[in-house]
Amino acid sequence: MKKHILISLLACLSMLISGCNFFQGGKLPIEMVAFNSLTKEEQDKIPVSPKDSSVKKVTVNDELSEQLGNNLIGKRLYAVIFNGTETDSLGKLIVYVDLNKETVVGKGYEKKLNN
């Protein structure tokens, strides 16, 4: 009897978990939103996968606003940093995405530090 109850409980639990994942599955990961905004040439610079990137929250300051626009000063954004995209003259490719994780605000490159 306990075995039947346990099996029924596990079946209900797995259906509940599957249903929750179904409703959340409609959104693209932020890395893919950023990747899809790139040109073909920029996409080709990514050596492995868009998932091989790091994401961090940034606040637009005066320096970053030169790239993204003065109207964004003080705004919080996600910075999706694509690893392995740096060149001799440019740092890593960065795509800035709104906190809604759907709207790409801009893109650019990290400043390369001169050694």
Buried (B, 14 or more C-beta within 10 A) or exposed (E): EEEEEEEEEEEEEEEEEEEEEEEEEEEEEBBEBBBEBBEEEBBEBBEEEBEEBEBEEEEBEEEBBEBBEEEBEEBEBBBBBBBEBBEEEBBBBBBBBBEEBEEBBBBBBBEEEEE
